Amino acid sequence: MFRLLTSCLFLAGAALAADRPNVLFLVADDLRPDLGCYGHPLAQTPNLDALAARGTRFDRAYCQQALCNPSRISVMTGLRPDTTRAWTLTEKFRNTTPGAITVAQHFKDHGYFSQGIGKVFHNWQNEVKDGSLSWSVPAQMHMASHYADTVLLDEKREWPPPLGPRQRVERLDVPDNAYFDGEIADAAVEVLQECAEMEEPFFLAVGFWNPHLPFNAPKRYWDLYDPSEISLTEYDEWPEKTPREAWHNGKELPQREPAETLSADEVRELRHGYLAATSYLDAQVGRVLDAVDETGQTENTIIVFWSDHGFHLGEKSLWCKTSNFELDARVPLIFAGPGVKADGNVNGLVELLDIYPTLVEL
């Protein structure tokens, strides 16, 4: 596997627009490569498709572990879970690996303005409460439960917000910023406007909470899809001759007992919700990318988009993540920016671990 991805990214002889370009670091949660640019037949993801068209898409990118905390720690530190000793949701890498320097911290220590908005580290096991080692200013909207992502209209949300109902889906006709990710996009747009006035380059990490459960995208994103077109054919039983140690019970899915078999209607609703949440995520990414353009920073900003791991939607009888099967381990990974190949794609194996050293090299 490549330790640096730069050999895959650049046109021959291409130069960056400046010696120290900005970095926009975009993170999704539980997103497998169900995007139009990866060939998904239904996914409505025009903004990420456009980003891939002006950059390089990695078709065989894999996480280090299919679980939020260890995966995100690995990406942010450039270290494998067996080095950070973070294998579950509860470890704090500042305790287990006190000498680690995060990618955001590296850029901050080298003269960049560094800011984190949303879920970049794990949402309830962050490095330190305010992220002050990595960020130039306190982190925003980074600590909460996904089940606190409830509708809020016409008032400012308090962070961390209180828990809402533990449900699987929600389909309400509300504005985008009634949920977390719309608020995060609002904040990122504002920060990008401020960054345009700064002398130093920026490292801006924007972590979206979708398409993690609950699938609560505003109704307009559900309406993009016809439920009758959503396939049920890959809702399989456990594969023959596969060791039981590779199985997990999908207990993250609310109200699901380990042995429960969901009905066809329930499976279709969940797959519909996942697509809706993915399109909602895509729209928020689009707003952030538009702000980069509108503030005149596109030509001098390296953009990377990645997800912490994949997800199962009933395939092999599995739900959610934590397995080593392809759907849990494979993720979307896109680079774009000055000098990066337009409409490029790389078929070789790469790891999320490669993001940190590649950004430093760039």
C-alpha positions, 0 to 999 in steps of 0.5 A, spaced: 500 500 500 502 507 498 504 510 504 504 517 500 499 518 495 502 524 492 505 520 486 497 518 484 495 525 485 499 530 481 499 531 473 507 531 471 510 538 472 504 541 476 505 546 481 501 548 487 498 555 486 502 557 492 508 554 497 503 553 502 496 551 500 490 551 505 487 544 507 479 543 507 479 536 510 471 534 509 469 528 514 463 523 513 460 518 518 458 511 516 459 513 509 460 507 504 462 508 497 454 509 495 455 515 491 454 517 483 461 518 482 463 511 485 457 508 480 451 507 485 445 507 480 441 511 485 445 516 489 443 523 488 450 526 490 452 532 485 456 535 489 461 530 491 461 527 484 463 534 481 469 534 486 471 527 484 471 530 477 475 535 478 480 531 482 482 524 484 477 518 486 481 512 490 476 506 488 480 501 493 481 505 499 480 502 506 479 504 513 484 501 519 478 499 523 471 499 522 469 503 528 469 511 529 474 512 535 479 507 532 479 509 525 478 517 526 484 517 531 488 513 526 487 518 521 488 524 525 495 521 528 497 517 522 498 511 527 495 504 526 490 502 532 495 497 534 500 503 536 495 508 539 492 502 542 485 505 541 480 499 538 474 501 542 469 507 543 472 508 549 480 509 549 483 516 549 489 516 545 492 522 549 492 517 554 495 511 550 499 515 546 501 522 549 507 523 544 502 523 538 501 529 534 495 530 530 495 532 523 491 538 525 496 540 530 502 539 525 499 544 521 498 549 527 505 548 529 507 550 522 503 557 522 497 555 519 490 557 522 487 550 524 479 549 526 475 543 527 467 544 526 463 538 527 465 530 528 472 530 526 475 526 532 470 521 535 464 525 538 464 523 545 471 521 546 475 527 543 482 528 544 481 534 550 475 537 551 476 543 547 481 540 542 486 546 544 492 541 542 490 541 535 485 547 534 487 554 534 480 556 537 475 551 541 472 546 537 465 547 535 459 542 535 463 536 536 461 533 542 454 530 542 450 523 541 447 522 534 440 521 538 441 528 540 440 530 532 433 533 533 429 538 529 431 545 532 427 551 529 428 559 530 433 558 536 440 557 537 442 550 539 446 549 546 452 544 545 452 538 547 445 538 546 440 533 550 438 526 547 432 525 543 428 519 542 432 513 539 429 512 533 431 509 526 428 514 521 425 521 521 422 524 515 420 532 516 419 537 512 424 542 515 430 546 513 437 543 512 440 547 518 434 544 523 439 538 524 446 538 526 449 538 519 446 544 516 448 548 522 455 545 521 455 547 514 453 554 516 459 555 521 464 552 516 461 557 510 462 563 516 469 561 517 471 560 510 469 567 509 473 569 515 479 565 513 479 569 506 481 575 510 487 572 514 494 572 512 496 565 514 493 559 510 488 555 514 487 547 516 479 547 516 476 540 518 469 539 517 466 533 520 459 531 518 454 527 522 451 523 516 449 518 514 450 515 521 443 513 524 438 515 525 437 517 518 433 523 519 434 527 513 429 533 511 424 530 507 426 534 500 432 528 500 427 523 501 423 525 495 429 524 491 428 517 491 422 512 489 422 507 494 420 502 489 426 502 485 430 501 492 433 493 491 432 488 496 436 483 492 442 483 496 438 482 503 442 475 504 443 470 509 450 469 513 454 466 507 456 459 507 463 457 510 464 463 513 466 463 520 461 466 526 467 470 529 466 475 523 459 476 524 456 481 529 449 483 531 448 490 529 445 492 535 447 499 534 440 499 529 435 502 534 430 497 537 433 491 534 434 484 537 440 481 535 436 475 532 431 479 529 429 479 522 427 485 519 421 485 514 422 487 507 418 494 508 423 495 514 429 494 510 427 498 504 425 504 509 432 504 512 436 503 505 431 509 503 433 513 509 441 511 508 440 514 501 436 520 503 442 522 509 447 521 503 444 526 499 443 531 505 450 530 506 452 531 499 448 538 499 452 540 505 458 539 502 456 543 496 455 549 500 462 548 503 465 548 497 461 553 494 463 558 499 471 556 498 469 558 490 465 564 493 471 567 497 476 566 492 480 560 495 479 554 490 485 555 486 489 555 493 486 549 497 487 542 497 481 538 499 480 531 501 474 528 503 473 521 506 469 517 511 471 513 517 468 507 515 463 503 511 456 500 513 452 494 512 444 495 510 442 488 511 447 485 506 450 478 509 444 479 514 449 484 517 447 491 519 451 497 521 459 496 522 465 493 525 466 487 521 472 486 516 467 485 510 468 490 504 462 494 505 464 496 512 472 496 511 471 500 504 470 508 504 470 513 499 476 518 498 477 524 494 482 529 493 482 535 489 485 542 488 491 545 485 495 540 481 491 534 482 489 530 476 482 532 474 477 526 473 483 521 475 481 515 479 486 510 482 485 503 482 491 501 487 490 499 494 490 505 499 489 506 506 486 512 510 492 512 514 495 515 508 492 521 508 496 525 514 503 524 510 500 526 504 497 532 506 504 534 509 507 532 503 503 537 499 
